[in-house]
Amino acid sequence: MRRYLSIFLFALAIVGGTLAQTGCIVVPARPARVWVPGYYATGHVWVGGYWRYH
């Protein structure tokens, strides 16, 4: 009887874990800050580096 109870509890844990994962809400990652280095634009104008969200 203990063997059947053990198998039943194991199967219940597997099924419960599977059902718990079916309704997961996926949250998008936070926007990352990306450093854009300085560069020369048209007309030889220097544009300094800055942070932007990507």
DSSP file (Angstrom, degrees, kcal/mol; ACC not computed):
  #  RESIDUE AA STRUCTURE BP1 BP2  ACC     N-H-->O    O-->H-N    N-H-->O    O-->H-N    TCO  KAPPA ALPHA  PHI   PSI    X-CA   Y-CA   Z-CA
    1    1 A M     >        0   0    0      0, 0.0     4,-2.1     0, 0.0     5,-0.2   0.000 360.0 360.0 360.0 -39.0    0.0    0.0    0.0
    2    2 A R  H  >  +     0   0    0      1,-0.2     4,-2.3     2,-0.2     5,-0.2   0.855 360.0  56.1 -64.3 -33.1    2.9    2.4    0.8
    3    3 A R  H  > S+     0   0    0      2,-0.2     4,-2.3     1,-0.2    -1,-0.2   0.926 108.3  46.3 -65.3 -44.0    4.3    1.8   -2.7
    4    4 A Y  H  > S+     0   0    0      2,-0.2     4,-2.6     1,-0.2    -2,-0.2   0.887 112.0  51.3 -65.3 -38.9    1.1    2.8   -4.3
    5    5 A L  H  X S+     0   0    0     -4,-2.1     4,-2.5     2,-0.2    -2,-0.2   0.899 110.2  49.6 -64.5 -40.3    0.8    5.9   -2.1
    6    6 A S  H  X S+     0   0    0     -4,-2.3     4,-2.1     2,-0.2    -2,-0.2   0.919 112.9  46.0 -64.0 -44.7    4.4    6.9   -3.0
    7    7 A I  H  X S+     0   0    0     -4,-2.3     4,-2.6     2,-0.2    -2,-0.2   0.907 112.8  51.0 -65.3 -41.4    3.7    6.5   -6.7
    8    8 A F  H  X S+     0   0    0     -4,-2.6     4,-2.5     2,-0.2    -2,-0.2   0.914 110.7  47.6 -62.8 -44.1    0.5    8.4   -6.4
    9    9 A L  H  X S+     0   0    0     -4,-2.5     4,-2.1     2,-0.2    -1,-0.2   0.884 112.4  50.1 -65.6 -38.4    2.1   11.3   -4.6
   10   10 A F  H  X S+     0   0    0     -4,-2.1     4,-2.1     2,-0.2    -2,-0.2   0.928 112.5  46.3 -64.8 -45.3    4.9   11.4   -7.2
   11   11 A A  H  X S+     0   0    0     -4,-2.6     4,-2.7     1,-0.2     5,-0.2   0.887 111.5  52.7 -64.3 -38.7    2.5   11.4  -10.1
   12   12 A L  H  X S+     0   0    0     -4,-2.5     4,-2.7     1,-0.2    -1,-0.2   0.888 108.6  50.1 -64.1 -39.0    0.4   14.1   -8.3
   13   13 A A  H  X S+     0   0    0     -4,-2.1     4,-2.3     2,-0.2    -2,-0.2   0.896 111.6  48.2 -66.0 -40.2    3.5   16.3   -7.9
   14   14 A I  H  X S+     0   0    0     -4,-2.1     4,-2.1     2,-0.2    -2,-0.2   0.939 115.4  43.8 -65.5 -46.9    4.4   15.9  -11.6
   15   15 A V  H  X S+     0   0    0     -4,-2.7     4,-2.5     1,-0.2     5,-0.2   0.908 114.2  50.5 -66.4 -41.1    0.9   16.8  -12.7
   16   16 A G  H  X S+     0   0    0     -4,-2.7     4,-2.0    -5,-0.2    -1,-0.2   0.896 110.3  49.6 -64.1 -40.0    0.6   19.6  -10.2
   17   17 A G  H  X S+     0   0    0     -4,-2.3     4,-1.1     2,-0.2    -1,-0.2   0.887 111.7  48.8 -65.0 -38.8    3.9   21.1  -11.4
   18   18 A T  H  X S+     0   0    0     -4,-2.1     4,-0.7     1,-0.2     3,-0.4   0.919 112.7  46.9 -67.1 -43.3    2.9   20.9  -15.0
   19   19 A L  H >X S+     0   0    0     -4,-2.5     3,-0.5     1,-0.2     4,-0.5   0.835 107.3  58.0 -68.1 -31.7   -0.5   22.5  -14.3
   20   20 A A  H 3< S+     0   0    0     -4,-2.0     3,-0.3     1,-0.2    -1,-0.2   0.805 107.4  48.1 -67.9 -27.7    1.2   25.3  -12.3
   21   21 A Q  H >< S+     0   0    0     -4,-1.1     3,-1.0    -3,-0.4    -1,-0.2   0.590  93.0  76.3 -89.5 -10.5    3.4   26.2  -15.3
   22   22 A T  H << S+     0   0    0     -4,-0.7    -1,-0.2    -3,-0.5    -2,-0.1   0.772  96.3  46.5 -74.3 -23.9    0.6   26.4  -17.9
   23   23 A G  T 3< S+     0   0    0     -4,-0.5    -1,-0.2    -3,-0.3    -2,-0.1   0.045  79.4 144.6-106.2  27.1   -0.8   29.7  -16.7
   24   24 A C    <   -     0   0    0     -3,-1.0     2,-0.6     1,-0.1    -3,-0.1  -0.387  43.0-140.3 -69.0 140.5    2.5   31.6  -16.4
   25   25 A I        -     0   0    0     -2,-0.1     2,-0.6     2,-0.0    -1,-0.1  -0.900  13.2-143.1-100.6 123.5    2.5   35.3  -17.2
   26   26 A V        -     0   0    0     -2,-0.6    -2,-0.0     0, 0.0     0, 0.0  -0.778  11.7-156.8 -91.4 121.6    5.6   36.3  -19.1
   27   27 A V        -     0   0    0     -2,-0.6     3,-0.1     1,-0.0    -2,-0.0  -0.848  20.9-119.5 -98.2 127.0    6.8   39.8  -18.1
   28   28 A P        -     0   0    0      0, 0.0    -1,-0.0     0, 0.0     2,-0.0  -0.303  36.2 -99.1 -64.5 150.5    8.9   41.6  -20.7
   29   29 A A        -     0   0    0      1,-0.1     3,-0.1     3,-0.0     0, 0.0  -0.296  42.4 -96.4 -67.5 151.9   12.4   42.5  -19.6
   30   30 A R        -     0   0    0      1,-0.1    -1,-0.1    -3,-0.1     2,-0.1  -0.378  49.9 -93.6 -64.3 146.6   13.1   46.0  -18.5
   31   31 A P        -     0   0    0      0, 0.0     2,-0.3     0, 0.0    -1,-0.1  -0.414  44.2-131.4 -63.5 136.7   14.5   48.2  -21.2
   32   32 A A        -     0   0    0     -2,-0.1    22,-3.1    -3,-0.1     2,-0.5  -0.651  10.6-122.4 -92.0 145.5   18.3   48.2  -21.0
   33   33 A R  E     -A   53   0A   0     -2,-0.3     2,-0.4    20,-0.2    20,-0.2  -0.751  30.0-166.2 -85.4 130.6   20.4   51.4  -21.0
   34   34 A V  E     -A   52   0A   0     18,-3.3    18,-2.3    -2,-0.5     2,-0.6  -0.968  16.6-131.9-122.1 132.3   22.9   51.3  -23.9
   35   35 A W  E     -A   51   0A   0     -2,-0.4    16,-0.2    16,-0.2    14,-0.0  -0.730  15.5-159.5 -85.4 123.2   25.8   53.7  -24.2
   36   36 A V  E     -A   50   0A   0     14,-3.1    14,-1.9    -2,-0.6     3,-0.1  -0.909  19.7-134.9-101.0 115.0   26.1   55.3  -27.6
   37   37 A P        -     0   0    0      0, 0.0    10,-0.0     0, 0.0    13,-0.0  -0.227  28.9 -89.2 -69.3 160.6   29.7   56.5  -28.1
   38   38 A G        +     0   0    0     11,-0.1     2,-0.3     8,-0.0    10,-0.2  -0.269  51.6 173.9 -65.9 154.5   30.4   60.0  -29.6
   39   39 A Y  E     -B   47   0B   0      8,-2.2     8,-3.2    -3,-0.1     2,-0.6  -0.976  36.1-100.1-155.6 163.5   30.8   60.3  -33.3
   40   40 A Y  E     -B   46   0B   0     -2,-0.3     6,-0.2     6,-0.2     3,-0.1  -0.825  37.9-160.9 -91.6 122.8   31.2   62.9  -36.0
   41   41 A A  E >>  -B   45   0B   0      4,-3.6     3,-1.0    -2,-0.6     4,-0.7  -0.239  42.9 -56.1 -88.8-175.9   28.0   63.7  -37.8
   42   42 A T  T 34 S+     0   0    0      1,-0.2     3,-0.3     2,-0.2    -1,-0.2  -0.313 126.3  32.8 -62.6 146.1   27.7   65.4  -41.2
   43   43 A G  T 34 S-     0   0    0      1,-0.2    -1,-0.2    -3,-0.1    -2,-0.1   0.688 128.9 -78.9  79.1  19.0   29.5   68.7  -41.5
   44   44 A H  T <4 S+     0   0    0     -3,-1.0     2,-0.5     1,-0.2    -1,-0.2   0.872  82.7 156.8  56.2  42.0   32.2   67.5  -39.1
   45   45 A V  E  <  -B   41   0B   0     -4,-0.7    -4,-3.6    -3,-0.3     2,-0.5  -0.873  39.6-132.5 -99.6 126.1   30.0   68.2  -36.1
   46   46 A W  E     -B   40   0B   0     -2,-0.5     2,-0.6    -6,-0.2    -6,-0.2  -0.662  16.1-163.0 -81.5 125.2   30.9   66.2  -33.0
   47   47 A V  E     -B   39   0B   0     -8,-3.2    -8,-2.2    -2,-0.5     3,-0.1  -0.948  20.0-133.9-107.4 117.1   28.0   64.5  -31.3
   48   48 A G        -     0   0    0     -2,-0.6   -12,-0.0   -10,-0.2    -9,-0.0  -0.191  28.3 -89.3 -68.9 160.9   28.9   63.5  -27.7
   49   49 A G        +     0   0    0    -11,-0.1     2,-0.3   -14,-0.0    -1,-0.1  -0.300  50.7 174.6 -68.0 155.1   28.2   60.1  -26.3
   50   50 A Y  E     -A   36   0A   0    -14,-1.9   -14,-3.1    -3,-0.1     2,-0.4  -0.981  31.6-106.6-156.5 161.4   24.8   59.5  -24.5
   51   51 A W  E     +A   35   0A   0     -2,-0.3     2,-0.3   -16,-0.2   -16,-0.2  -0.757  35.7 178.5 -91.8 139.4   22.7   56.8  -22.9
   52   52 A R  E     -A   34   0A   0    -18,-2.3   -18,-3.3    -2,-0.4     2,-0.4  -0.980  30.4-114.1-137.1 154.5   19.6   55.6  -24.6
   53   53 A Y  E      A   33   0A   0     -2,-0.3   -20,-0.2   -20,-0.2    -2,-0.0  -0.738 360.0 360.0 -89.1 131.6   17.1   52.9  -23.7
   54   54 A H              0   0    0    -22,-3.1   -21,-0.1    -2,-0.4    -1,-0.1   0.362 360.0 360.0-115.4 360.0   17.1   49.9  -26.0
